[in-house]
Amino acid sequence: MDVSRTRARLHLPLAALVCSVALIAGCSSGSGSSPAQDGTTTQAAAPAAANDLQDDYLKVIKDVLPSVVQIRASGDLGSGVVYDDNGHIVTNAHVVGDEKTFKVTTANSEDELTATLVYAYPQQDLAVIKLDKVPDGLKAASFGDSSKVQVGQIVLAMGSPLGLSSSVTQGIVSATGRTVSEGSTGGGTGATIANMVQTSAAINPGNSGGALVDLDGRVIGIPTLAATDPTLGGTAPGIGFAIPASMVTKVADQIIKDGRVTDSGRAALGITARTVVDDDYQAAAGVAVVEVKSGGAADKAGIEPGDIITKIGDTDITTITSLSEALAAEKPGDKVAVTYTRGGSEKTVDVTLGEQ
């Protein structure tokens, strides 16, 4: 399955989730309750449960939506989340693109505010911008613990799909721990991102950089990607991905403190490379090393320009994307076996991974 950024089309109708409770009455005579009374009790339980869930939705939306903003970069629209009381806003790197200044609209005002880029980190598709003037009442969002996110958990996606500011959709967490590669065409960063949260909540163009929120009102992820189905040439409804809150806070905290990312947590070989094809020019056959960073992981292991990497550990490497995905599963300092060919001979060497 290919994955494209959220500006790709993804349409999913908003669904209402209703939880009903069935009450089982005793069947012995003389219980003191009649079938009619039991029926009344059962019918009353379902609306009560639905009302409780609706109240939860309304409370979360009231609490969190004021922290979700619309970001305009040139002609493009995206979303962002207020990170702190100083006017820092976290969003996707592909939302800010190459821009340095932005127009921001908050949920409770139509007035456009101005903001300036602090730093963009395309490798993780995250960026931080800062409002030039912090308006009264600006509310920072609360970020949750990604390690506690569970499959089946109800979530709400908040943002500005198709320019419709302060929009909310709902769904569940469909999976966790997904490694997803973003396309590099049409403004995408080409990033390969690990540990993403998969959700069925509708993520449409403009949702990028917004908030994926649990029913406790905590942001558990930043909606970033929507899946496409290559066999149909269109989107795969109900399959969206969000960068986990733990990575968002790790990157944002470094950007705010140091003006850049100083500890990415992303493993790297320290090479520039390209995909190569087989002798029949029909299929990708590996990754050719074009340049080796001096003193980097590959350099220390003796890998040279011209080598063709075919495996990382037991994982076959056929393309740059597959190499990125294999490295995304590792951490800086991990030792992995790298298999490559040189002059027609296959070699395997242990490499202690560096940091991207």
Salt bridges, closest charged atoms under 4 A:
ASP63 OD2 - LYS59 NZ 2.91
ASP76 OD2 - ARG7 NH1 3.62
ASP84 OD2 - HIS88 ND1 2.88
GLU112 OE2 - ARG72 NE 3.93
ASP125 OD2 - HIS94 ND1 2.76
GLU182 OE2 - HIS94 ND1 3.48
ASP214 OD2 - ARG218 NE 3.18
ASP216 OD2 - ARG218 NH2 2.91
ASP258 OD1 - LYS257 NZ 3.41
GLU304 OE2 - ARG342 NH1 3.92
ASP307 OD1 - ARG342 NE 2.81
